[in-house]
Amino acid sequence: MRFVHIGDLHLGKVIHQYSLIDIQKELLEELLEYMNNEDIRTLVIAGDVYDRSIPSQEAITLLDSFLTKALLEYHIEVFMISGNHDSSDRLHFASSILSNAGLHIETYLKKQMPYIERDDVRFYLLPFVKPSHVKNVMEISELSNYNDALSYYLSKQELDKNYKNILVTHQFVGGNSKTSESEVPLSVGGSEIIDPHVFDDYDYVALGHLHASQKVSRETLRYSGSLMRYSFDEVKQNKSIVIVDTDDMSVDFHELHPSSTLMRYEGTFEEFMNPDYILKKDDFLSFELKDKTIVPHAIDHLRVLYPYLLQITYAHLKKEHQSVSISKDVKQEDLPTLFSKFYSDMKNMELNEEQFKVVSELLEE
């Protein structure tokens, strides 16, 4: 059999006060059309269904419409878990009734991990869990981090090797994984990172949480990535869905085509003001200006041409990453000199003679 693995829908996502709900609707419709054309009748959603624990009404309506169409119109069976953005209570509502209709939802940790059996395949559903959840459910006290907690929990599960075992979960699995700015850290100090070998007993692991589509240590342990770009550091990522064939555990991909996406461009203010410089103006845009001085009200002028310009930056204001050491004789330097050094570090350019004079007079006052 074949199934589609997706995750991190983040329905209801808003970027710089712009809602992405219409684009998310387009992508979900494209997904269903693709699955129907390819005759794929199983969909795995690996958490972060909503962007917030209390989702907007528009996000709830979109999920309801999407799942209704998947189950009733396209006869697609759906396996879905909660992520760290989701409310377990809200996503779990009516799950027992919906399971009979082909929608299987797990949002709470159980002592024995539930699975759904289809032919020679078992789908295990493990929602996002914290070490405290494992402690409570498994009645154990000594678990200090996510890796120890998940390793202990999975060691207590009984797997039948006569089946192909698919695990659906939402965690931060290490192994040089690519992260994105739009992801919310699960903890502080790296205690959330899980060793990929924790999942060695599973034939395929459908991961959610990281927004870049990527494998982790092996082809069959992977993140599907988010449906679309959710931050400007993702502009070089081509978003896709993952198609898995359980006969040989081969993996394939299908790229999605949003009508608008996040894009980043470089150029001078004058170049951007040329209407022909960027042809597709309805994307969500970030501009890096190469001008050596600040252009007054630049973003207001540019938004006349680019209505969805979300931010501008200046190349010359970028600070080189460098270590900073504090000299013992800092206190012996006068304030204008200290400010001049600070200005140079922050802006990567020196104060000219006139600017230094103005700063000195202001500091003296």
C-alpha positions as CSV (number, residue, x, y, z in Angstrom):
1,M,0.0,0.0,0.0
2,R,1.0,3.7,-0.4
3,F,0.3,6.5,2.0
4,V,1.1,10.2,2.1
5,H,3.0,11.7,5.1
6,I,2.5,15.4,5.9
7,G,2.9,17.5,9.0
8,D,3.1,21.0,10.4
9,L,0.0,22.3,8.7
10,H,-0.2,25.3,11.2
11,L,-3.7,26.1,10.1
12,G,-4.5,29.7,10.9
13,K,-0.9,30.9,10.6
14,V,-0.4,34.7,10.5
15,I,2.8,36.3,9.3
16,H,3.3,40.0,9.9
17,Q,-0.5,40.4,10.4
18,Y,-1.3,38.6,7.1
19,S,-3.4,35.5,7.3
20,L,-2.2,32.5,5.2
21,I,-5.6,30.7,5.5
22,D,-6.6,31.0,1.8
23,I,-3.2,29.7,0.6
24,Q,-3.4,26.8,3.1
25,K,-6.9,26.0,1.7
26,E,-5.4,25.9,-1.8
27,L,-2.6,23.5,-0.7
28,L,-5.0,21.1,1.1
29,E,-7.2,21.0,-2.0
30,E,-4.2,20.3,-4.2
31,L,-3.2,17.5,-1.8
32,L,-6.6,15.8,-2.0
33,E,-6.7,16.1,-5.8
34,Y,-3.2,14.5,-6.1
35,M,-4.1,11.6,-3.7
36,N,-7.3,11.0,-5.6
37,N,-5.5,11.0,-9.0
38,E,-2.8,8.6,-7.7
39,D,-5.4,6.4,-6.0
40,I,-3.7,6.9,-2.5
41,R,-6.3,6.3,0.2
42,T,-4.2,6.8,3.4
43,L,-3.0,10.1,4.9
44,V,-0.7,10.6,7.9
45,I,-0.6,14.0,9.6
46,A,2.3,14.2,12.1
47,G,1.1,17.0,14.4
48,D,1.0,20.8,14.6
49,V,-2.4,20.7,12.8
50,Y,-3.2,24.2,14.2
51,D,-0.8,27.1,14.7
52,R,-2.2,27.9,18.1
53,S,-3.6,25.9,21.0
54,I,-6.7,28.0,20.7
55,P,-7.2,28.1,17.0
56,S,-9.2,30.7,15.1
57,Q,-12.6,29.9,13.8
58,E,-11.3,30.1,10.2
59,A,-8.7,27.5,11.0
60,I,-11.3,25.2,12.6
61,T,-13.6,25.6,9.7
62,L,-10.8,24.8,7.2
63,L,-9.8,21.6,9.0
64,D,-13.4,20.5,9.3
65,S,-13.9,21.1,5.5
66,F,-10.7,19.3,4.6
67,L,-11.3,16.2,6.7
68,T,-14.9,16.0,5.7
69,K,-13.9,16.1,2.0
70,A,-11.1,13.6,2.6
71,L,-13.3,11.0,4.4
72,L,-16.6,11.4,2.6
73,E,-15.8,12.5,-0.9
74,Y,-12.3,10.9,-1.6
75,H,-12.7,8.0,0.9
76,I,-9.2,8.7,2.4
77,E,-8.4,7.2,5.8
78,V,-6.6,9.7,8.0
79,F,-4.2,9.1,10.9
80,M,-3.5,12.2,12.9
81,I,-1.7,13.1,16.1
82,S,-1.3,16.4,18.0
83,G,1.9,18.4,18.0
84,N,3.4,20.9,20.5
85,H,1.2,23.7,19.0
86,D,-2.0,21.8,19.4
87,S,-4.4,21.6,22.3
88,S,-4.8,17.9,23.1
89,D,-8.3,18.5,24.5
90,R,-9.6,20.4,21.5
91,L,-8.1,18.1,18.8
92,H,-9.2,15.0,20.7
93,F,-12.9,16.0,20.7
94,A,-15.2,13.3,19.3
95,S,-12.2,11.1,18.3
96,S,-13.8,7.9,19.3
97,I,-16.8,8.5,17.1
98,L,-14.7,9.8,14.2
99,S,-12.5,6.7,14.3
100,N,-15.4,4.6,12.9
101,A,-15.6,7.0,10.0
102,G,-11.9,6.6,9.1
103,L,-10.4,9.5,11.1
104,H,-8.0,8.2,13.8
105,I,-6.8,10.9,16.2
106,E,-4.4,10.5,19.1
107,T,-3.5,13.4,21.4
108,Y,-2.8,11.7,24.8
109,L,0.0,9.4,25.8
110,K,-1.2,5.9,26.7
111,K,0.7,3.1,28.4
112,Q,0.4,0.9,25.4
113,M,0.7,2.8,22.2
114,P,-2.4,2.5,20.0
115,Y,-2.1,1.2,16.5
116,I,-4.4,0.7,13.5
117,E,-3.8,-2.4,11.4
118,R,-4.2,-2.4,7.7
119,D,-3.2,-5.6,5.8
120,D,0.4,-6.3,6.8
121,V,1.0,-2.7,8.2
122,R,0.5,-1.3,11.6
123,F,0.3,2.5,12.1
124,Y,1.4,3.5,15.7
125,L,0.2,6.9,16.8
126,L,2.4,8.7,19.3
127,P,1.5,12.4,19.9
128,F,3.9,15.0,21.1
129,V,4.9,14.1,24.7
130,K,7.1,15.6,27.4
131,P,9.2,13.7,29.9
132,S,6.6,14.5,32.5
133,H,3.9,12.7,30.5
134,V,6.0,9.6,30.3
135,K,6.7,9.8,34.1
136,N,3.0,10.0,34.9
137,V,1.8,7.3,32.5
138,M,4.6,4.8,33.1
139,E,4.9,5.6,36.8
140,I,8.6,6.2,36.8
141,S,10.5,9.1,38.5
142,E,14.0,9.2,37.0
143,L,13.7,10.7,33.5
144,S,15.7,13.8,33.0
145,N,15.3,14.6,29.3
146,Y,13.2,13.8,26.1
147,N,15.6,11.2,24.8
148,D,15.6,9.2,28.0
149,A,11.8,9.5,28.3
150,L,11.0,8.4,24.8
151,S,13.7,5.6,24.8
152,Y,12.2,4.2,28.0
153,Y,8.6,4.4,26.7
154,L,9.3,2.8,23.4
155,S,11.3,0.0,25.1
156,K,8.1,-1.0,26.9
157,Q,6.1,-1.4,23.7
158,E,5.6,-4.8,22.1
159,L,6.2,-4.9,18.3
160,D,5.3,-7.8,16.1
161,K,8.0,-8.1,13.5
162,N,5.6,-10.0,11.2
163,Y,4.1,-6.6,10.4
164,K,5.6,-3.5,8.9
165,N,5.6,-1.0,11.8
166,I,5.0,2.7,11.0
167,L,5.4,5.2,13.8
168,V,3.8,8.6,13.6
169,T,5.2,11.1,16.1
170,H,6.1,14.7,16.7
171,Q,9.5,15.4,18.3
172,F,12.9,17.0,17.7
173,V,15.0,14.2,16.4
174,G,18.8,15.0,16.1
175,G,21.4,14.1,13.6
176,N,22.3,17.4,11.9
177,S,18.6,18.2,11.4
178,K,17.8,21.5,9.7
179,T,15.8,23.9,11.8
180,S,13.8,27.0,10.8
181,E,12.9,30.3,12.5
182,S,9.2,29.5,12.4
183,E,9.6,26.5,14.8
184,V,8.9,26.9,18.5
185,P,11.7,25.3,20.7
186,L,10.4,22.4,22.7
187,S,12.6,23.2,25.7
188,V,15.7,25.2,26.8
189,G,19.3,24.0,26.5
190,G,18.9,21.1,24.0
191,S,17.2,18.6,26.4
192,E,14.5,18.0,23.7
193,I,16.8,16.4,21.2
194,I,16.2,12.7,20.6
195,D,18.7,10.2,19.2
196,P,17.6,8.7,15.9
197,H,18.5,5.2,17.1
198,V,15.6,5.3,19.5
199,F,13.4,4.5,16.5
200,D,15.5,1.6,15.1
201,D,12.7,-1.0,15.5
202,Y,10.3,0.9,13.2
203,D,10.3,0.4,9.5
204,Y,9.2,4.0,8.8
205,V,9.0,7.0,11.2
206,A,6.7,9.8,10.1
207,L,8.0,12.9,12.0
208,G,6.5,16.3,12.6
209,H,8.0,19.4,14.1
210,L,10.8,20.6,11.9
211,H,9.7,22.6,8.8
212,A,12.3,21.5,6.3
213,S,11.6,18.3,4.4
214,Q,14.5,16.0,5.4
215,K,15.7,12.5,6.3
216,V,17.3,11.9,9.7
217,S,20.1,9.3,9.6
218,R,18.1,7.1,7.2
219,E,15.6,7.5,4.3
220,T,12.8,6.0,6.3
221,L,13.2,8.3,9.3
222,R,12.1,11.7,8.1
223,Y,10.3,15.0,8.4
224,S,7.8,15.8,5.7
225,G,8.3,19.5,6.5
226,S,5.6,22.2,6.5
227,L,3.0,22.6,3.7
228,M,4.4,26.0,2.8
229,R,7.2,28.4,3.8
230,Y,6.5,30.0,7.2
231,S,9.6,32.1,7.7
232,F,12.1,33.9,5.4
233,D,14.9,31.5,6.2
234,E,12.9,28.8,4.4
235,V,12.9,30.6,1.0
236,K,15.3,28.1,-0.5
237,Q,13.2,25.1,0.6
238,N,10.9,23.4,-2.0
239,K,7.9,22.2,0.0
240,S,6.6,18.8,-0.8
241,I,4.6,15.9,0.5
242,V,6.1,12.5,1.1
243,I,4.7,9.3,-0.5
244,V,5.7,6.0,1.1
245,D,5.2,2.6,-0.5
246,T,5.1,0.0,2.3
247,D,5.8,-2.8,-0.1
248,D,9.5,-1.9,-0.2
249,M,9.5,1.2,2.0
250,S,10.6,3.4,-0.9
251,V,10.0,7.1,-0.6
252,D,8.9,9.6,-3.2
253,F,8.0,13.3,-3.2
254,H,5.4,15.6,-4.8
255,E,6.0,19.3,-4.8
256,L,3.0,21.6,-3.9
257,H,2.3,24.9,-5.8
258,P,0.9,27.7,-3.6
259,S,-0.3,30.7,-5.5
260,S,1.7,32.9,-3.2
261,T,4.8,32.2,-1.1
262,L,7.5,33.8,0.9
263,M,10.4,35.2,-1.2
264,R,13.5,37.3,-0.4
265,Y,15.3,39.6,-2.9
266,E,18.4,41.8,-2.9
267,G,18.9,45.1,-4.7
268,T,19.0,48.8,-4.3
269,F,16.0,51.0,-3.6
270,E,16.1,52.4,-7.1
271,E,16.2,48.8,-8.6
272,F,13.2,47.8,-6.5
273,M,11.3,50.9,-7.6
274,N,11.6,49.7,-11.2
275,P,8.2,47.9,-11.9
276,D,10.0,45.3,-14.1
277,Y,12.6,44.3,-11.4
278,I,10.3,41.7,-9.8
279,L,7.5,40.3,-11.9
280,K,5.5,38.4,-9.3
281,K,4.5,41.1,-6.8
282,D,1.8,39.3,-4.9
283,D,4.2,37.0,-2.9
284,F,5.0,37.8,0.7
285,L,8.3,39.6,0.3
286,S,11.5,40.5,2.2
287,F,13.9,43.0,0.6
288,E,17.5,43.5,1.5
289,L,18.6,46.9,0.3
290,K,22.2,47.4,-0.9
291,D,22.0,51.2,-0.4
292,K,24.8,52.5,1.9
293,T,22.5,55.0,3.7
294,I,19.0,54.6,5.1
295,V,16.3,55.5,2.6
296,P,13.6,57.6,4.4
297,H,10.2,55.9,4.4
298,A,11.5,53.2,2.0
299,I,9.0,50.5,2.9
300,D,6.1,52.9,2.4
301,H,7.3,53.8,-1.1
302,L,8.0,50.2,-2.0
303,R,4.6,48.9,-0.8
304,V,3.0,51.0,-3.5
305,L,4.4,48.4,-6.0
306,Y,4.6,45.5,-3.6
307,P,1.5,45.3,-1.4
308,Y,2.7,42.2,0.6
309,L,6.2,43.5,1.3
310,L,6.7,42.4,4.9
311,Q,10.1,43.6,5.8
312,I,13.2,45.4,4.6
313,T,16.8,45.1,5.8
314,Y,20.0,46.9,4.9
315,A,23.1,44.8,3.9
316,H,25.5,47.3,5.4
317,L,23.9,47.0,8.8
318,K,24.6,43.3,9.0
319,K,27.1,42.7,11.7
320,E,29.7,40.1,11.2
321,H,29.6,37.3,13.8
322,Q,32.6,37.8,16.0
323,S,33.7,37.2,19.6
324,V,33.8,40.3,21.8
325,S,36.4,40.7,24.5
326,I,36.2,43.5,27.0
327,S,39.5,45.3,27.7
328,K,40.5,46.1,31.2
329,D,41.1,49.8,30.3
330,V,37.6,50.4,28.9
331,K,36.8,52.7,31.8
332,Q,39.8,54.8,30.9
333,E,38.4,55.6,27.4
334,D,36.1,58.7,27.0
335,L,32.4,58.2,26.1
336,P,32.6,59.6,22.5
337,T,35.4,57.1,21.7
338,L,33.5,54.2,23.2
339,F,30.4,55.2,21.3
340,S,32.4,55.4,18.1
341,K,33.7,51.8,18.6
342,F,30.1,50.6,19.4
343,Y,28.8,52.3,16.2
344,S,31.6,50.6,14.2
345,D,30.8,47.2,15.6
346,M,27.0,47.5,15.1
347,K,27.0,49.1,11.7
348,N,30.2,47.9,10.2
349,M,31.2,51.5,9.3
350,E,33.0,54.3,10.9
351,L,31.6,57.6,12.2
352,N,32.7,60.5,10.0
353,E,34.2,63.6,11.5
354,E,30.9,65.6,11.5
355,Q,29.0,62.7,13.1
356,F,31.6,62.2,15.8
357,K,31.4,65.9,16.6
358,V,27.6,65.7,17.0
359,V,27.8,62.6,19.2
360,S,30.4,64.3,21.4
361,E,28.3,67.4,21.9
362,L,25.2,65.3,22.7
363,L,27.1,63.2,25.2
364,E,28.6,66.3,26.8
365,E,25.1,67.7,27.2
